[in-house]
Amino acid sequence: MSTRLRDKIIARIRERGPLPFDEFMETALYDSDDGFFAGASPARPEGHFVTSPHLSPVFEGLLAAQARDAWHTMERPDPFVVVDLGAGEGALARGIATAATSDEAFARALRVVAVERGEIAAKHLASSGLTVATSLADLEPLTGVVFANELFDNVPFSLFAGDEEIMVTEEGDRLIWQSREWRSLRPVSKRSGEIVDQVGRTLARGYVLIFDYGFSGNEEPETVRGYRGHRLVEELLDDPGSSDITGPVDFDALAARARSNGLQVWGPVSQRDALMALGYRATLDRMRADQQQREQGGAWRGAIEVYAERGQAAMLVDPAGLGALKVLALGTKGLPAPRALS
């Protein structure tokens, strides 16, 4: 149990009074010593949750295809920068760089940058050979594509009941809610808007693709959730730093903020639809043909491996799973819709 981080939060409440939830979440997730993201990335099969880049290289390959398509749309600029925003351990950044090698001209122009605020993760990324920044603000205005995969659901947010902000307080040696109906509260993320503002300042020409859980239009937002070891955590305030905290992303709010920064907006669409538009079926057809060729040649071990890889790739477009994620695209003025949303 992370008593040190809990005690740190309780001491802050006793000194300053009840904490807004976004401050609690900031500490629980990003405290440099004891926060959830302070150590090795939990976004991996053996960690607390699995994201698309860790599930199948098909995801990185399709996003590399999107980046290459954007490069051609913008008349093959050099350099062409692809940013992995909230890179974690860099699976997406490395996967895109690897997939890009199939097109020599594109690979020569490509510069991949991993943006990661976590100190330990950033050092790990740099040691692996990736170009690393701790913030978009560290980058010069760029031409290219920014990918944000499951970033915004981890950006700290406040919780409201109507116009009343619900705070986190303490009782004895426990952290408690001011309202016991916290699961029905509305998340509002000021910081998400600030990230979109920074994207608008950093992107001279190009696209942003945001992949995340969330809601738009008349959809009801899902509840705030915690995850530990692939299991739902019922009490978010217990044992801070030991579990992931996520909230549904308000895609309409992101779109409105993007428009206020002069960006075009497309979507959102489902991840399933976006990956289909990028050539998912053709990729799976090639994998199936590879499997059959191995079977015909008696390479059964290899055939079984490809079969398993096809199963992993299918999870990317599962409408009951990752395929239900939403994809929102932003772009600078004058550009057509990106292929994933066209």
C-alpha positions as a Markdown table, in Angstrom:
| # | Residue | x | y | z |
|---|---|---|---|---|
| 1 | Met | 0.0 | 0.0 | 0.0 |
| 2 | Ser | 1.3 | 3.5 | -1.0 |
| 3 | Thr | 1.1 | 5.0 | 2.5 |
| 4 | Arg | 3.8 | 7.5 | 1.8 |
| 5 | Leu | 1.9 | 9.1 | -1.1 |
| 6 | Arg | -1.4 | 8.9 | 0.8 |
| 7 | Asp | 0.2 | 10.6 | 3.8 |
| 8 | Lys | 1.7 | 13.3 | 1.6 |
| 9 | Ile | -1.8 | 14.1 | 0.2 |
| 10 | Ile | -3.4 | 14.1 | 3.7 |
| 11 | Ala | -0.7 | 16.5 | 4.9 |
| 12 | Arg | -1.5 | 18.8 | 2.0 |
| 13 | Ile | -5.2 | 18.8 | 2.8 |
| 14 | Arg | -4.6 | 19.5 | 6.5 |
| 15 | Glu | -2.4 | 22.5 | 5.5 |
| 16 | Arg | -4.5 | 23.9 | 2.6 |
| 17 | Gly | -8.0 | 22.4 | 2.9 |
| 18 | Pro | -9.8 | 20.0 | 0.6 |
| 19 | Leu | -8.2 | 19.3 | -2.8 |
| 20 | Pro | -9.8 | 19.5 | -6.2 |
| 21 | Phe | -9.9 | 16.1 | -7.8 |
| 22 | Asp | -7.5 | 17.2 | -10.6 |
| 23 | Glu | -4.8 | 18.0 | -8.0 |
| 24 | Phe | -5.4 | 14.6 | -6.3 |
| 25 | Met | -5.2 | 12.9 | -9.7 |
| 26 | Glu | -2.1 | 14.8 | -10.7 |
| 27 | Thr | -0.3 | 13.6 | -7.6 |
| 28 | Ala | -1.7 | 10.0 | -7.7 |
| 29 | Leu | -0.6 | 9.5 | -11.3 |
| 30 | Tyr | 2.4 | 11.7 | -11.8 |
| 31 | Asp | 4.2 | 12.3 | -8.4 |
| 32 | Ser | 7.9 | 11.9 | -9.3 |
| 33 | Asp | 8.6 | 9.4 | -6.5 |
| 34 | Asp | 5.4 | 7.4 | -5.9 |
| 35 | Gly | 2.9 | 8.2 | -8.7 |
| 36 | Phe | 1.4 | 5.5 | -10.8 |
| 37 | Phe | 3.5 | 6.5 | -13.8 |
| 38 | Ala | 6.7 | 7.1 | -11.8 |
| 39 | Gly | 8.3 | 3.7 | -12.7 |
| 40 | Ala | 8.1 | 1.4 | -15.7 |
| 41 | Ser | 5.2 | 1.9 | -18.1 |
| 42 | Pro | 2.1 | 0.1 | -16.9 |
| 43 | Ala | 0.7 | 0.0 | -20.4 |
| 44 | Arg | 1.9 | -3.5 | -21.4 |
| 45 | Pro | 0.4 | -7.0 | -21.4 |
| 46 | Glu | 2.0 | -7.9 | -18.0 |
| 47 | Gly | 1.2 | -4.4 | -16.5 |
| 48 | His | -2.1 | -2.9 | -15.5 |
| 49 | Phe | -3.7 | -2.3 | -18.9 |
| 50 | Val | -3.0 | -2.9 | -22.6 |
| 51 | Thr | -3.1 | -0.3 | -25.3 |
| 52 | Ser | -3.2 | -0.8 | -29.1 |
| 53 | Pro | 0.6 | -0.3 | -29.8 |
| 54 | His | 1.4 | -3.0 | -27.2 |
| 55 | Leu | -1.2 | -5.4 | -28.6 |
| 56 | Ser | -0.2 | -5.6 | -32.3 |
| 57 | Pro | 2.4 | -4.0 | -34.6 |
| 58 | Val | -0.5 | -3.8 | -37.1 |
| 59 | Phe | -1.6 | -0.7 | -35.3 |
| 60 | Glu | 1.8 | 1.1 | -35.7 |
| 61 | Gly | 1.9 | -0.1 | -39.3 |
| 62 | Leu | -1.5 | 1.5 | -40.1 |
| 63 | Leu | -0.6 | 4.7 | -38.3 |
| 64 | Ala | 2.7 | 4.8 | -40.3 |
| 65 | Ala | 0.6 | 4.5 | -43.4 |
| 66 | Gln | -1.5 | 7.5 | -42.3 |
| 67 | Ala | 1.7 | 9.5 | -41.7 |
| 68 | Arg | 3.1 | 8.5 | -45.1 |
| 69 | Asp | -0.2 | 9.5 | -46.7 |
| 70 | Ala | -0.1 | 12.9 | -45.0 |
| 71 | Trp | 3.5 | 13.3 | -46.1 |
| 72 | His | 2.4 | 12.9 | -49.8 |
| 73 | Thr | -0.7 | 15.2 | -49.2 |
| 74 | Met | 1.7 | 17.9 | -48.0 |
| 75 | Glu | 4.0 | 17.4 | -51.0 |
| 76 | Arg | 6.7 | 15.4 | -49.3 |
| 77 | Pro | 8.2 | 17.9 | -46.9 |
| 78 | Asp | 11.7 | 17.2 | -45.4 |
| 79 | Pro | 11.9 | 17.0 | -42.5 |
| 80 | Phe | 8.5 | 15.5 | -41.7 |
| 81 | Val | 7.9 | 15.1 | -38.0 |
| 82 | Val | 5.8 | 12.5 | -36.3 |
| 83 | Val | 5.1 | 13.1 | -32.6 |
| 84 | Asp | 4.0 | 10.4 | -30.2 |
| 85 | Leu | 2.4 | 12.6 | -27.5 |
| 86 | Gly | 2.4 | 10.8 | -24.2 |
| 87 | Ala | 4.8 | 8.2 | -25.5 |
| 88 | Gly | 5.2 | 6.1 | -22.3 |
| 89 | Glu | 7.8 | 3.5 | -23.1 |
| 90 | Gly | 7.7 | 4.4 | -26.8 |
| 91 | Ala | 6.1 | 1.4 | -28.4 |
| 92 | Leu | 4.1 | 3.6 | -30.9 |
| 93 | Ala | 7.1 | 5.8 | -31.7 |
| 94 | Arg | 9.4 | 2.9 | -32.4 |
| 95 | Gly | 6.8 | 1.0 | -34.3 |
| 96 | Ile | 6.1 | 3.9 | -36.7 |
| 97 | Ala | 9.8 | 4.4 | -37.3 |
| 98 | Thr | 10.2 | 0.7 | -38.0 |
| 99 | Ala | 7.2 | 0.5 | -40.3 |
| 100 | Ala | 8.4 | 3.6 | -42.2 |
| 101 | Thr | 11.5 | 1.8 | -43.5 |
| 102 | Ser | 9.4 | 0.1 | -46.1 |
| 103 | Asp | 9.4 | 3.4 | -48.0 |
| 104 | Glu | 13.0 | 4.7 | -48.4 |
| 105 | Ala | 12.1 | 8.3 | -49.4 |
| 106 | Phe | 9.6 | 8.6 | -46.5 |
| 107 | Ala | 12.0 | 7.1 | -44.0 |
| 108 | Arg | 14.7 | 9.6 | -45.0 |
| 109 | Ala | 12.4 | 12.6 | -44.4 |
| 110 | Leu | 10.9 | 11.2 | -41.2 |
| 111 | Arg | 11.8 | 12.4 | -37.8 |
| 112 | Val | 10.0 | 10.7 | -34.9 |
| 113 | Val | 9.8 | 12.5 | -31.6 |
| 114 | Ala | 8.5 | 10.9 | -28.3 |
| 115 | Val | 7.0 | 13.5 | -25.9 |
| 116 | Glu | 6.8 | 12.1 | -22.4 |
| 117 | Arg | 6.5 | 14.0 | -19.2 |
| 118 | Gly | 7.6 | 11.2 | -16.9 |
| 119 | Glu | 11.3 | 11.6 | -15.9 |
| 120 | Ile | 12.1 | 7.9 | -15.7 |
| 121 | Ala | 10.2 | 7.1 | -18.9 |
| 122 | Ala | 11.8 | 10.0 | -20.8 |
| 123 | Lys | 15.3 | 8.8 | -19.8 |
| 124 | His | 14.5 | 5.3 | -20.9 |
| 125 | Leu | 13.2 | 6.6 | -24.3 |
| 126 | Ala | 16.4 | 8.6 | -24.8 |
| 127 | Ser | 18.6 | 5.7 | -23.9 |
| 128 | Ser | 16.8 | 3.6 | -26.6 |
| 129 | Gly | 17.8 | 6.1 | -29.3 |
| 130 | Leu | 14.6 | 8.0 | -29.7 |
| 131 | Thr | 14.4 | 11.8 | -29.8 |
| 132 | Val | 12.7 | 12.9 | -26.7 |
| 133 | Ala | 10.9 | 16.0 | -25.4 |
| 134 | Thr | 9.2 | 16.4 | -22.0 |
| 135 | Ser | 6.6 | 18.8 | -23.5 |
| 136 | Leu | 5.2 | 20.0 | -26.8 |
| 137 | Ala | 6.4 | 23.4 | -25.7 |
| 138 | Asp | 10.0 | 22.2 | -26.1 |
| 139 | Leu | 9.5 | 21.6 | -29.8 |
| 140 | Glu | 9.9 | 24.2 | -32.6 |
| 141 | Pro | 6.9 | 24.7 | -34.9 |
| 142 | Leu | 6.7 | 21.6 | -37.1 |
| 143 | Thr | 5.2 | 20.1 | -40.2 |
| 144 | Gly | 3.9 | 16.6 | -39.7 |
| 145 | Val | 1.5 | 14.5 | -37.7 |
| 146 | Val | 0.9 | 14.3 | -33.9 |
| 147 | Phe | -0.5 | 11.1 | -32.6 |
| 148 | Ala | -2.1 | 11.0 | -29.1 |
| 149 | Asn | -3.1 | 7.5 | -28.2 |
| 150 | Glu | -5.0 | 7.1 | -24.9 |
| 151 | Leu | -3.4 | 10.3 | -23.6 |
| 152 | Phe | -6.4 | 12.5 | -22.7 |
| 153 | Asp | -8.2 | 10.0 | -20.5 |
| 154 | Asn | -5.2 | 10.3 | -18.1 |
| 155 | Val | -5.0 | 14.1 | -18.2 |
| 156 | Pro | -6.2 | 15.3 | -14.7 |
| 157 | Phe | -9.7 | 16.5 | -14.5 |
| 158 | Ser | -12.1 | 18.1 | -12.0 |
| 159 | Leu | -15.4 | 16.6 | -10.9 |
| 160 | Phe | -18.6 | 18.6 | -10.8 |
| 161 | Ala | -22.1 | 18.0 | -9.5 |
| 162 | Gly | -24.0 | 20.7 | -11.4 |
| 163 | Asp | -22.0 | 23.9 | -10.9 |
| 164 | Glu | -20.4 | 22.6 | -7.6 |
| 165 | Glu | -16.9 | 21.2 | -7.7 |
| 166 | Ile | -16.5 | 18.1 | -5.6 |
| 167 | Met | -13.4 | 18.0 | -3.5 |
| 168 | Val | -11.2 | 15.3 | -1.9 |
| 169 | Thr | -10.8 | 15.6 | 1.9 |
| 170 | Glu | -9.5 | 13.4 | 4.7 |
| 171 | Glu | -10.9 | 11.7 | 7.8 |
| 172 | Gly | -8.4 | 10.2 | 10.2 |
| 173 | Asp | -5.8 | 8.5 | 8.1 |
| 174 | Arg | -8.2 | 8.0 | 5.1 |
| 175 | Leu | -8.9 | 10.1 | 2.0 |
| 176 | Ile | -12.7 | 10.6 | 1.4 |
| 177 | Trp | -15.1 | 12.3 | -1.0 |
| 178 | Gln | -17.1 | 15.3 | -0.1 |
| 179 | Ser | -19.9 | 13.6 | -2.1 |
| 180 | Arg | -20.6 | 9.9 | -1.9 |
| 181 | Glu | -22.1 | 10.0 | -5.4 |
| 182 | Trp | -18.8 | 10.6 | -7.1 |
| 183 | Arg | -19.4 | 8.0 | -9.8 |
| 184 | Ser | -22.2 | 10.1 | -11.3 |
| 185 | Leu | -20.1 | 13.3 | -11.4 |
| 186 | Arg | -19.2 | 15.2 | -14.5 |
| 187 | Pro | -15.5 | 15.3 | -15.4 |
| 188 | Val | -14.1 | 18.6 | -16.7 |
| 189 | Ser | -10.5 | 18.9 | -17.8 |
| 190 | Lys | -9.1 | 22.3 | -18.1 |
| 191 | Arg | -5.7 | 20.8 | -18.8 |
| 192 | Ser | -6.9 | 18.9 | -21.9 |
| 193 | Gly | -7.8 | 22.3 | -23.4 |
| 194 | Glu | -4.4 | 23.6 | -22.6 |
| 195 | Ile | -2.8 | 20.7 | -24.4 |
| 196 | Val | -4.9 | 21.4 | -27.5 |
| 197 | Asp | -3.8 | 25.1 | -27.3 |
| 198 | Gln | -0.2 | 23.9 | -27.3 |
| 199 | Val | -0.8 | 21.6 | -30.2 |
| 200 | Gly | -2.2 | 24.6 | -32.1 |
| 201 | Arg | 1.0 | 26.6 | -31.4 |
| 202 | Thr | 3.4 | 23.8 | -32.3 |
| 203 | Leu | 1.8 | 22.4 | -35.5 |
| 204 | Ala | 2.7 | 24.7 | -38.3 |
| 205 | Arg | 1.2 | 22.4 | -40.9 |
| 206 | Gly | -0.2 | 19.0 | -40.6 |
| 207 | Tyr | -2.6 | 16.8 | -38.6 |
| 208 | Val | -3.4 | 15.6 | -35.1 |
| 209 | Leu | -5.1 | 12.2 | -34.5 |
| 210 | Ile | -6.5 | 11.5 | -31.0 |
| 211 | Phe | -7.4 | 8.0 | -30.0 |
| 212 | Asp | -9.3 | 7.6 | -26.7 |
| 213 | Tyr | -12.3 | 6.5 | -24.7 |
| 214 | Gly | -14.9 | 9.2 | -24.4 |
| 215 | Phe | -18.2 | 10.7 | -25.5 |
| 216 | Ser | -19.6 | 13.1 | -28.0 |
| 217 | Gly | -23.0 | 14.5 | -29.0 |
| 218 | Asn | -25.9 | 13.2 | -26.9 |
| 219 | Glu | -23.9 | 10.2 | -25.5 |
| 220 | Glu | -23.7 | 9.9 | -21.7 |
| 221 | Pro | -20.2 | 9.9 | -20.3 |
| 222 | Glu | -19.1 | 6.7 | -18.6 |
| 223 | Thr | -18.0 | 6.8 | -15.0 |
| 224 | Val | -14.5 | 7.7 | -13.8 |
| 225 | Arg | -12.6 | 4.5 | -13.3 |
| 226 | Gly | -9.5 | 3.0 | -11.7 |
| 227 | Tyr | -7.5 | 0.0 | -13.0 |
| 228 | Arg | -4.9 | -2.1 | -11.3 |
| 229 | Gly | -3.6 | -5.4 | -12.7 |
| 230 | His | -6.2 | -5.4 | -15.5 |
| 231 | Arg | -9.0 | -5.2 | -12.8 |
| 232 | Leu | -11.4 | -2.4 | -12.0 |
| 233 | Val | -10.6 | -0.5 | -8.8 |
| 234 | Glu | -13.8 | 0.4 | -6.9 |
| 235 | Glu | -12.4 | 3.0 | -4.5 |
| 236 | Leu | -10.3 | 5.6 | -6.4 |
| 237 | Leu | -9.0 | 7.3 | -3.2 |
| 238 | Asp | -7.6 | 4.2 | -1.5 |
| 239 | Asp | -3.9 | 3.5 | -2.0 |
| 240 | Pro | -3.1 | 6.5 | -4.3 |
| 241 | Gly | -0.3 | 5.8 | -6.8 |
| 242 | Ser | -1.1 | 2.1 | -7.1 |
| 243 | Ser | -3.8 | 2.3 | -9.8 |
| 244 | Asp | -4.5 | 4.0 | -13.0 |
| 245 | Ile | -7.2 | 6.7 | -13.0 |
| 246 | Thr | -9.1 | 7.4 | -16.2 |
| 247 | Gly | -12.0 | 9.5 | -17.2 |
| 248 | Pro | -14.1 | 9.7 | -20.4 |
| 249 | Val | -12.8 | 12.2 | -22.8 |
| 250 | Asp | -15.2 | 15.0 | -23.9 |
| 251 | Phe | -14.6 | 15.0 | -27.6 |
| 252 | Asp | -16.9 | 17.9 | -28.3 |
| 253 | Ala | -14.9 | 20.0 | -25.9 |
| 254 | Leu | -11.6 | 19.0 | -27.6 |
| 255 | Ala | -13.2 | 19.8 | -31.0 |
| 256 | Ala | -14.4 | 23.2 | -29.8 |
| 257 | Arg | -11.0 | 24.1 | -28.4 |
| 258 | Ala | -9.3 | 23.0 | -31.6 |
| 259 | Arg | -11.6 | 25.2 | -33.7 |
| 260 | Ser | -10.8 | 28.2 | -31.4 |
| 261 | Asn | -7.2 | 27.6 | -32.3 |
| 262 | Gly | -7.9 | 27.8 | -36.0 |
| 263 | Leu | -7.7 | 24.1 | -36.6 |
| 264 | Gln | -10.1 | 22.0 | -38.8 |
| 265 | Val | -11.9 | 19.1 | -37.1 |
| 266 | Trp | -13.0 | 15.8 | -38.5 |
| 267 | Gly | -14.9 | 13.1 | -36.5 |
| 268 | Pro | -14.9 | 11.5 | -34.1 |
| 269 | Val | -15.3 | 8.0 | -35.7 |
| 270 | Ser | -14.6 | 4.7 | -34.1 |
| 271 | Gln | -11.1 | 3.2 | -34.0 |
| 272 | Arg | -12.5 | 0.3 | -36.0 |
| 273 | Asp | -13.7 | 2.6 | -38.8 |
| 274 | Ala | -10.4 | 4.6 | -38.8 |
| 275 | Leu | -8.2 | 1.5 | -39.1 |
| 276 | Met | -10.4 | 0.0 | -41.8 |
| 277 | Ala | -10.0 | 3.2 | -43.8 |
| 278 | Leu | -6.2 | 2.9 | -43.4 |
| 279 | Gly | -6.1 | -0.6 | -44.9 |
| 280 | Tyr | -6.7 | -3.0 | -42.0 |
| 281 | Arg | -8.4 | -5.6 | -44.2 |
| 282 | Ala | -5.6 | -5.6 | -46.8 |
| 283 | Thr | -3.1 | -6.0 | -44.0 |
| 284 | Leu | -5.0 | -9.0 | -42.5 |
| 285 | Asp | -5.3 | -10.5 | -46.0 |
| 286 | Arg | -1.5 | -10.4 | -46.4 |
| 287 | Met | -1.1 | -12.1 | -42.9 |
| 288 | Arg | -3.6 | -14.8 | -43.9 |
| 289 | Ala | -1.7 | -15.5 | -47.1 |
| 290 | Asp | 1.5 | -15.6 | -45.2 |
| 291 | Gln | 0.0 | -18.1 | -42.8 |
| 292 | Gln | -1.3 | -20.3 | -45.6 |
| 293 | Gln | 2.1 | -20.3 | -47.4 |
| 294 | Arg | 3.8 | -21.4 | -44.2 |
| 295 | Glu | 1.3 | -24.2 | -43.7 |
| 296 | Gln | 1.8 | -25.4 | -47.3 |
| 297 | Gly | 5.6 | -25.4 | -46.8 |
| 298 | Gly | 5.3 | -27.3 | -43.5 |
| 299 | Ala | 6.5 | -24.4 | -41.4 |
| 300 | Trp | 3.9 | -25.1 | -38.7 |
| 301 | Arg | 5.5 | -23.2 | -35.9 |
| 302 | Gly | 5.6 | -20.0 | -38.0 |
| 303 | Ala | 2.0 | -20.6 | -39.2 |
| 304 | Ile | 0.8 | -20.8 | -35.7 |
| 305 | Glu | 2.7 | -17.6 | -34.8 |
| 306 | Val | 1.0 | -15.7 | -37.7 |
| 307 | Tyr | -2.4 | -17.1 | -36.7 |
| 308 | Ala | -1.8 | -15.8 | -33.1 |
| 309 | Glu | -0.7 | -12.4 | -34.5 |
| 310 | Arg | -3.9 | -12.2 | -36.6 |
| 311 | Gly | -5.9 | -12.8 | -33.4 |
| 312 | Gln | -4.1 | -10.0 | -31.6 |
| 313 | Ala | -4.7 | -7.7 | -34.6 |
| 314 | Ala | -8.4 | -8.5 | -34.6 |
| 315 | Met | -8.7 | -7.1 | -31.1 |
| 316 | Leu | -7.8 | -3.6 | -32.5 |
| 317 | Val | -11.1 | -3.4 | -34.3 |
| 318 | Asp | -13.3 | -5.3 | -31.9 |
| 319 | Pro | -16.4 | -3.1 | -31.5 |
| 320 | Ala | -16.8 | -4.4 | -27.9 |
| 321 | Gly | -13.2 | -3.5 | -27.1 |
| 322 | Leu | -10.5 | -1.3 | -28.6 |
| 323 | Gly | -12.4 | -0.9 | -31.8 |
| 324 | Ala | -14.9 | 1.2 | -29.9 |
| 325 | Leu | -12.3 | 3.9 | -29.0 |
| 326 | Lys | -13.1 | 7.2 | -30.7 |
| 327 | Val | -10.7 | 8.9 | -33.2 |
| 328 | Leu | -10.8 | 12.7 | -33.6 |
| 329 | Ala | -8.7 | 14.3 | -36.3 |
| 330 | Leu | -7.5 | 17.9 | -36.3 |
| 331 | Gly | -5.7 | 19.7 | -39.2 |
| 332 | Thr | -4.3 | 23.0 | -40.2 |
| 333 | Lys | -6.2 | 25.2 | -42.6 |
| 334 | Gly | -6.2 | 24.1 | -46.3 |
| 335 | Leu | -5.6 | 20.4 | -45.8 |
| 336 | Pro | -8.1 | 17.7 | -46.8 |
| 337 | Ala | -9.4 | 15.2 | -44.3 |
| 338 | Pro | -6.8 | 12.6 | -43.3 |
| 339 | Arg | -7.2 | 9.2 | -44.8 |
| 340 | Ala | -8.3 | 7.7 | -41.5 |
| 341 | Leu | -11.4 | 9.9 | -41.5 |
| 342 | Ser | -12.1 | 10.4 | -45.1 |
